[in-house]
Protein backbone atom coordinates (compact mmCIF):
# COMPACT_ATOMS: atom_id res chain seq x y z
CA UNK A 1 0.00 0.00 0.00
CA UNK A 2 1.56 3.33 -1.01
CA UNK A 3 2.21 5.98 1.61
CA UNK A 4 1.34 9.59 1.00
CA UNK A 5 2.91 12.50 2.86
CA UNK A 6 0.38 15.31 3.37
CA UNK A 7 0.62 18.74 4.96
CA UNK A 8 -2.73 18.51 6.74
CA UNK A 9 -3.01 14.83 7.67
CA UNK A 10 0.58 13.66 8.05
CA UNK A 11 1.48 10.35 6.47
CA UNK A 12 -1.44 8.25 5.23
CA UNK A 13 -1.66 5.02 3.30
CA UNK A 14 -4.06 4.39 0.44
CA UNK A 15 -4.83 1.65 -2.00
CA UNK A 16 -3.35 2.18 -5.45
CA UNK A 17 -6.76 1.59 -7.06
CA UNK A 18 -8.23 4.42 -4.97
CA UNK A 19 -6.25 7.12 -6.77
CA UNK A 20 -8.31 9.51 -8.89
CA UNK A 21 -6.86 10.72 -12.19
CA UNK A 22 -7.69 14.10 -13.70
CA UNK A 23 -6.51 13.71 -17.33
CA UNK A 24 -6.17 17.49 -17.72
CA UNK A 25 -5.67 18.40 -14.07
CA UNK A 26 -7.92 20.92 -12.32
CA UNK A 27 -8.28 24.55 -13.43
CA UNK A 28 -5.29 26.41 -12.03
CA UNK A 29 -3.57 23.12 -11.10
CA UNK A 30 -3.21 21.49 -14.53
CA UNK A 31 0.09 19.79 -13.63
CA UNK A 32 -1.44 18.01 -10.62
CA UNK A 33 -3.38 15.06 -11.96
CA UNK A 34 -3.56 12.41 -9.24
CA UNK A 35 -5.59 12.76 -6.07
CA UNK A 36 -6.95 10.55 -3.32
CA UNK A 37 -10.36 11.09 -1.71
CA UNK A 38 -9.95 11.05 2.06
CA UNK A 39 -12.90 10.79 4.44
CA UNK A 40 -12.95 10.80 8.25
CA UNK A 41 -15.90 9.78 10.42
CA UNK A 42 -15.58 12.89 12.60
CA UNK A 43 -15.75 15.29 9.61
CA UNK A 44 -18.35 13.44 7.52
CA UNK A 45 -19.70 14.18 4.98
CA UNK A 46 -16.61 16.22 4.01
CA UNK A 47 -14.37 14.65 1.38
CA UNK A 48 -10.78 15.87 1.15
CA UNK A 49 -9.23 15.64 -2.32
CA UNK A 50 -5.54 15.29 -1.51
CA UNK A 51 -2.94 15.56 -4.26
CA UNK A 52 -0.57 12.60 -4.41
CA UNK A 53 2.00 14.86 -6.10
CA UNK A 54 1.92 17.94 -3.84
CA UNK A 55 1.67 17.44 -0.05
CA UNK A 56 0.18 20.91 0.51
CA UNK A 57 -2.55 20.69 -2.13
CA UNK A 58 -5.88 19.51 -0.76
CA UNK A 59 -9.40 20.57 -1.72
CA UNK A 60 -12.27 20.39 0.76
CA UNK A 61 -15.44 19.12 -0.89
CA UNK A 62 -18.97 17.95 -0.12
CA UNK A 63 -21.11 15.59 -2.17
CA UNK A 64 -23.42 17.84 -4.21
CA UNK A 65 -26.49 16.01 -2.92
CA UNK A 66 -25.61 17.14 0.62
CA UNK A 67 -25.68 20.75 -0.57
CA UNK A 68 -28.64 20.37 -2.95
CA UNK A 69 -30.66 17.12 -2.71
CA UNK A 70 -32.30 17.96 -6.05
CA UNK A 71 -29.03 18.58 -7.91
CA UNK A 72 -29.18 17.72 -11.61
CA UNK A 73 -25.89 16.75 -13.22
CA UNK A 74 -25.54 17.82 -16.84
CA UNK A 75 -22.12 17.58 -18.46
CA UNK A 76 -20.80 18.71 -21.84
CA UNK A 77 -19.87 15.87 -24.22
CA UNK A 78 -16.14 16.61 -23.99
CA UNK A 79 -16.23 16.25 -20.19
CA UNK A 80 -18.13 12.98 -20.44
CA UNK A 81 -15.48 11.69 -22.85
CA UNK A 82 -12.59 12.88 -20.66
CA UNK A 83 -14.04 10.98 -17.68
CA UNK A 84 -14.65 7.88 -19.81
CA UNK A 85 -18.44 8.15 -19.61
CA UNK A 86 -20.86 7.22 -22.38
CA UNK A 87 -21.86 10.34 -24.34
CA UNK A 88 -25.34 8.96 -25.07
CA UNK A 89 -26.36 8.27 -21.46
CA UNK A 90 -26.69 10.62 -18.52
CA UNK A 91 -24.42 9.49 -15.63
CA UNK A 92 -26.26 8.49 -12.46
CA UNK A 93 -25.09 10.05 -9.20
CA UNK A 94 -23.88 7.41 -6.77
CA UNK A 95 -23.97 4.64 -9.37
CA UNK A 96 -21.81 5.85 -12.27
CA UNK A 97 -20.23 8.92 -10.70
CA UNK A 98 -19.69 10.76 -7.48
CA UNK A 99 -20.17 14.48 -7.80
CA UNK A 100 -18.33 16.77 -5.36
CA UNK A 101 -18.74 20.50 -4.77
CA UNK A 102 -15.48 22.28 -3.95
CA UNK A 103 -15.88 24.47 -0.86
CA UNK A 104 -14.55 28.00 -0.38
CA UNK A 105 -14.34 29.96 2.83
CA UNK A 106 -15.53 33.55 2.53
CA UNK A 107 -16.09 36.34 5.04
CA UNK A 108 -19.84 35.78 4.66
CA UNK A 109 -19.50 32.04 5.29
CA UNK A 110 -18.64 28.89 3.35
CA UNK A 111 -19.80 28.42 -0.23
CA UNK A 112 -19.98 25.41 -2.53
CA UNK A 113 -19.21 25.39 -6.24
CA UNK A 114 -22.32 23.78 -7.75
CA UNK A 115 -21.62 25.34 -11.15
CA UNK A 116 -18.44 23.32 -11.71
CA UNK A 117 -18.46 20.18 -9.57
CA UNK A 118 -15.75 17.56 -9.56
CA UNK A 119 -17.18 14.48 -11.27
CA UNK A 120 -15.45 11.14 -10.64
CA UNK A 121 -16.26 8.10 -12.77
CA UNK A 122 -16.66 5.31 -10.19
CA UNK A 123 -15.74 2.62 -12.72
CA UNK A 124 -12.37 3.91 -13.95
CA UNK A 125 -11.53 6.63 -11.32
CA UNK A 126 -11.10 9.31 -14.02
CA UNK A 127 -12.34 12.75 -13.06
CA UNK A 128 -13.03 16.20 -14.41
CA UNK A 129 -14.18 19.49 -12.98
CA UNK A 130 -17.17 20.01 -15.25
CA UNK A 131 -18.98 23.29 -15.78
CA UNK A 132 -22.67 22.42 -15.57
CA UNK A 133 -24.88 23.04 -18.57
CA UNK A 134 -27.85 23.57 -16.23
CA UNK A 135 -28.54 27.23 -15.61
CA UNK A 136 -29.22 28.44 -12.11
CA UNK A 137 -26.20 26.90 -10.36
CA UNK A 138 -23.58 29.15 -8.80
CA UNK A 139 -19.88 28.79 -8.07
CA UNK A 140 -20.64 30.50 -4.74
CA UNK A 141 -23.72 28.66 -3.46
CA UNK A 142 -24.12 29.64 0.20
CA UNK A 143 -24.11 26.70 2.57
CA UNK A 144 -27.02 27.05 4.99
CA UNK A 145 -26.83 26.40 8.73
CA UNK A 146 -28.10 22.80 8.49
CA UNK A 147 -25.38 21.94 5.96
CA UNK A 148 -22.70 23.83 7.90
CA UNK A 149 -23.59 21.94 11.08
CA UNK A 150 -22.30 18.70 9.59
CA UNK A 151 -18.89 20.38 9.18
CA UNK A 152 -18.44 21.38 12.83
Number of C-alpha atoms within 10 A of each C-alpha: 9 8 12 19 17 18 13 11 12 9 11 12 10 14 10 11 10 14 19 24 20 23 16 15 17 16 10 7 10 11 13 19 19 19 23 21 18 16 13 10 7 10 12 12 16 22 20 19 21 26 22 20 15 15 16 14 16 19 16 17 22 23 23 23 16 16 22 13 9 9 15 16 21 15 21 12 12 12 17 22 13 15 24 16 21 11 14 8 8 13 19 12 19 13 10 16 22 20 27 26 28 25 21 17 10 10 5 7 12 15 21 25 23 28 22 21 25 26 27 25 25 17 12 17 18 21 29 25 23 22 19 18 14 12 8 8 16 14 17 17 18 19 17 12 10 9 15 14 9 13 13 8
